[in-house]
């Protein structure tokens, strides 16, 4: 094969060679800047590195100016051990334990190839967690799909679910939560986000930096292949002659077995003290790992690229630099420890090779069969990419949208209509049971799962002796964000914060996955700026720092962007998982309390969406101080043994909350509408900062006194009652609501369960 | 002396720590065994844990069966060493011909994770003596290839000899023939079961603690057989 190598020498001598920078996604001024940095034209290998590292995905060039707020509005919080900028943030949870967690998107690959896209999304986030030195202990998947009746939704959903299960189950990580939301705005742009939680002792925290002159840079894990190479095929066709390999698939292919070996191998080398710095290979592959390690360390590194173990020996150096082959890691190891490192790799059947060396040259140099093909300042690749101040402006149509409220939508006005609405709502794709999906995920493996879906948050026991644990939830009602992105992001935060508190855990830190349309559209950029500001303000006020996250732009088809979807993940800590609060009541006669104030707030609600296909008005009000008080009540009530069950009120309102608690418990309840509330508003309003709690009779006074002392509204709205069916002559468990427009409405729990569980299998089974 | 129960880790084993935890909760001493080690380190019984050993490549359990530790295990099992194969471990036992039949893809073609009701059919094996025949238990089940198949003659023989350890109740989650969830060899020292008793040993993390019986059974049978002295 005739191979023409574009070396640094060649590049210096041929300044006018045409280069396909535009095909690689670089703008003219960006290309010009690369030439200025290098004082010559880049080699094709350098061009490959800059093009991937300066991409939106790697450089955050459009979002950076706004994301700075997460670093500026940092609440005083002693638990933060590692902040934004590393592979994942790390928080202290006490007893010498630390937790790292992060959520990332894999949206576009999952639309093109749902199974592999979703699978490698899990793989990527898991490697972020192990590169911090933590053992991954759980995953959570926030998902968004298009119209459930559209045939393409079936293709995407079944592939994504199979991919998450296929990869996650084989990897041995329990899947403990997440969301599945349908909305036609995601038809051409499904969202596949993945969150991973990892645990470690403080002394095990590792960072991605190449320090120590003379240290070896080791690439280990899977071999490098041609998968995941996007625009670089342009370069490949330039480099190879006409008979060489042309276009290669852009979606990576995952091997969860290799990832499992990589986890065990990595944790073993870290615990044996064999590693100075470590970095996972994800987007931008070797380009990213070597430039980031060098940039964070002493500033110099030399790489022998021809030593990289290949799956395909015909790959060009540019392709090797850009390949996104999965299940690879890069470690910096002292020369004296290389043999021990290699021995651990051998034990786990993981291939490893020294590909480089740390030096003090201040340059990242890459050699290919004795010829220098890269010679760049690593910081210019990894950290000093372009930064854009994209124009943003509130679009005019926001006025129309916000003015188009829900006041004129027909509401049920009789007991019969309420009953019909209830039966319809419990079975809508968004509110229906997600068991058909989650039963395809292993929630038990590792034996520390305390709570998993459909509970409010997933909970994992961290320390088997002390019972110390963490809870995690992800949430976002994107319709609220579409009505008001600032408020919508805060409401997403509030819901996630509440879901953690409902289970008895104290909210501690935040991660986010900001899914938006094109940053080149000023109205999308405005949504983004508003959402980031809203979230940063909320985190500052509530004392829960953002520890890291991810931005996914360009989720739009043509001019139509997705609803702004700032998914917020909140991590909480619980001293003793024995004290966790489940969502289902269990004891006859216990009192059911509604915490918080119910207002006439139905704009953006699931009722408006499912019954009227309506989106307009203003989202619910939010008082973060009240949200904090509610969380304090929920956490204290759990710790002191007052609360026997609790469940958040959000999508689908109180009716949905009651349905879910009753279905999970399979025990009936009698509930009455408070005098001051309209029955419809009571049942389906989505006012924020509310929860249902179940209190033992002996604890009622203590509990209501606690709420009174904190000036938080607690209304007794019912009692657990397993005898309702018997009293009305059936052996069914019933939920009965009194005071529905002068009558009572009685619902069979079996009927609710059947309706709720039938929806997804009918659509996708 | 506490019985030493070995748990073998293959590349891709996932529920090995869980099996060890279950052994300890039951009162045993859990010993880690490594696939590439050709010694059983004088353990008194062995658990082959769940997971995806070798990524389920070729066939579930097909590669693990050739691990160095398996050679020793196969000999020892034939001489009466109590062995419990859970999920992937059951698959390995079938591939090793220590148990008859095979585990194939679930009839509905999807992985399934659920709390599964079982009826114990045999309490004479080394791993089920603490149960009553007909006892109904609930333990987690999670598999993609858990459909037990064998020819009619083998199935008839298993029934005739009372070697069906447990059957699925209420719902057959994977299409297993005759609702078979677990079987044993003629001597009753080797048991394979598809559901995961090691995930039902603590109230906090499992649906029940019904799974503990498998581990307490073996500890008692070791004492009764004189393999371990108290």
Interface residues (C-beta under 8 A of the other chain):
Chain A: X162 X165 X166 X169 X170 X171 X172 X255 X256 X257 X258 X260 X261 X347 X348 X349 X438 X439 X440 X441 X442 X443 X444 X445 X446 X447 X448 X449 X450 X461 X464 X577 X578
Chain B: X11 X12 X14 X15 X17 X18 X21 X36 X50 X51 X52 X54 X55 X56 X57 X110 X111 X112 X113 X114 X140 X142 X144 X196 X198 X199 X202 X204 X205 X206
